[in-house]
């Protein structure tokens, strides 16, 4: 079942005086099924961050549409956007975006507090989540007292505690060492196996190799996509590496299934 549908999306930025225009996205279309784990890749300036910001309702497209569960997000009034994000989207950022003045527990609880949920209900959601993520022992600590890997697990817990339809991850392994990155990617696989839909922007071939599908963006358009099928992480890694070589050389578009 289709969860997210992007149709003919374009984004044009205009300078303040209107003399220059930059086309960040051009006629981008794709869909995401419930339970998919998709990575988006592309060189710096390719448009992938712009795309993520539009999907997150942080930015608006110039033309085209984004529908989540058949709801056109561009038609949501500004005063309702925060509630829409809280109820439907989970976010995992490269720099964690945790509040140092709040404990690990309170950082995770934050979206539920904003939603007005009772503490007893929040606690029921918290315990199985932090046990799965291995951060039960640090709940009373503060972000500045824990490692980068633990901070990112906290960010994942905060993203998942609202039971979102879609998790959007922006370079989630970018600030982590190799061990913490591998741990996080395994967590993403486990979470996805439980039915959670994930859309991840990444520069890392290793991170993208954990996904079930990879979309490649070049100059604001979808250059190619590849599917895992029954391939191993190693085989997927090679497919991604080969496609990135094509992207950089500008050879003909092809699709691997």
N, C-alpha and C positions, 0 to 999 in steps of 0.2 A: 504494500500500500504506500502511495506517495505521501510523504510528510512535508517536504519542501519542494516548491517548484519555482525556478527562476526562468523568466521568459524575456528574451530580447532586451536584456539589461544594458544600458549605456550610462556612462557618467562623464560629463564634461565640466571641467573646472575653468572658470573665467577669471582673469586678473581683475583687480579692483576697478580699473578704468575701462575694462572691457576690450582692451586692444589684443590680447592674446588668449587663446583657448587651448586647453590640454585635454585630450580625450584619454581618460584613464581606463575606461571599459567601453567595449564596442560590441553590441549585439551578443551578449553572453546568455546562453540558455543551457540549463541542465536541471535534472530532478534528483532528489534524494529520497530513497525509500526508508521506511521505518526500520530501525535496527542496522542501518549501514554505518560503516566506519570509513570515511573518505578523507584523504589528504589532498591539499591544494599546494602545488609547487610552481615556482617561477622565479626568474631573476629579480633583483631589486628594481622597483619601478615598473614591474610587469602588470600591476593592477590587483594583485591578490589581497593586499591589505585593504584596498578600497572596497573590493568585493566583500570581505569579511565585515567591514564597518557597515555596509548597506544591509547585510543579512542580520547584523546585530541591532539594526534600527538606529545606529549612531549617526549615520549619514543617509541621504536620500538619493535615489537614482534620478538621472535626468529624464530618461525614458525607460519603458519596460516595467515589469512587475516582479515582486517577490511574494509568494503565497506560502504561509505556514498553516497547515491543516485547512487549506482552501480560504484562508483569510488573507486579504491583501494588506500587507503591513504598512504600505505607503498611505493607506487611508485611515490609519489609527491617529487620533488626535494627539497632539503633543502632550497634553495633560494626562493621557492614559498610557504613554509609552513606557514609563518606569514600571507600572503595574504589569504591562504586557511582557516586558523582559523578565521580570521577577517570576511570573507564572509559567513562562514557556521556554526560557533560555537559561542555560548555565554557561558561565564564562571562566576560562582558565587562561591566564596571561603569563608571558615570559617573566615579568618582574613581580609576579605573585599578587600585587595589589592588596596586601594585608595591612591592617591598621595596627601600628606598634603600640597604641594605647589600649588595645583590647587583647585579652587572652586568646590562645588558639581556639578554645571552645567558643568564645563570644564572636570571634571572626567567622566561624562556621555558622553560628546561629543568626548572624546579621540579617540575611535576606528574609528569614522567617520572622524575626523581630519586626522588620519593616512591614511585613504582611499582617502583623497583629496576631500571630499564632500563640496559643497558650504554652507555657513552659513545659508542661507535662507532655504535650504532643511533640514539641521540639526534641525533648529528651528521648522519646521513643524512636525518632528518626536518627538521632545522633549515634547512639551506641552501636548498632550493627554496622554503620558506615565507617566509624573510626576504627573499629576492630578489623574490618576488611582492609583498611588503608594502613594499619599498623601504627596509628598515632594516638591510641588510647592513653598512653602513659604521659603524653605531653600536653594534655588539654588545659592544664592550669598555667602552663608557661606562656611567655610572650614571644612574638615572632623574632625579636632580636636575640632570643635565647636558644633558638633551634637552628638546625642546618638548612641549607637550601633545598635539599630533597624533602625534608619535613615540611618546609614552608609550601612547597608545591603540592604535597599531599593534602595539606590543609586547604589550599586553593581548590583542589579537586573535590574535597569534601563539601566545601561551601557551594561549589557548582552543582553538586549532585543532591544536596539535601532538600532542594525544592522539588525534586522529581521532575526535572525539565523534559520537554519533548526533544530538545536538541541542545547538545553541548558544543559550544564554539571555543576552540583552543587556538591561541595565537602564539606560535613558537614555544610550546610548553616546555621543551627540553633545552631551550636556548641558554638558560642561566645555570644549568646543572652539569655536574661532572658525569663521566661516562657511566659509572655505577648507578648514580641516582637517575640518570636518563633511562637506562635499561629497566630499572625498577618501575619508573613511571609508565613507560610504554607497556610493560606487562600489566600494570593496573588498568590502563586504557583497554587493552585486549580483554581483560576479565570483565570490565564494566560493559563493554560492547557485547560480550557473550551473554550477558544478562538481559540484553535487549535495548540498551541505551544507544541512541543515534549520536554519532560524533562527527564533527567536521573540523579538521585541523589544518591550519596554515603552517607550513614548515619549510626551512631550507635544508633540513637534514634528510639525506637519502635513507639513513638507518631508521629514522622515525617514520618516514613515509612507507617504508617496507613492511611495517606492522599493519597498515591499513588494508582494507579489502578492495579499494579503488583509489586511483590517483588521477586527479585532474591537473593538467599542465596549462598554465596561462603564459602567453607571450604577447606583448604589445596590446594588452587589454582584451584579448580574445582567447577562447579555448583552443589551444594548439593540438592537444591530444588527450586521450585518457586510456588508462590501462586497468585491467581487472586482475585480481589475484587468482580467481578460480581455485584450483587445488595446489597452487605453487607454494613452495616453502618461502620463508623470509629471505633466504639467500638468492633464490631464483627471482623473487620480486625485486630485490636490491639491484640485480643485474638489469632487469627490464627498465627500472627507473633510471639507472645510470645511462643506459643506451638512449633512452628517450630524451634525457637532458642534453646529451651530446647532439641529438638531432635539433633540439630547441636552439642550441647555441650556434649551430651551423646553418639553420634555416632550411634544412632539407624538407622534402615533401611530408605532408601530414599522413600519419597512418594510425590505425587503432589496433591494439593488441587485446585479445579477449582470452 
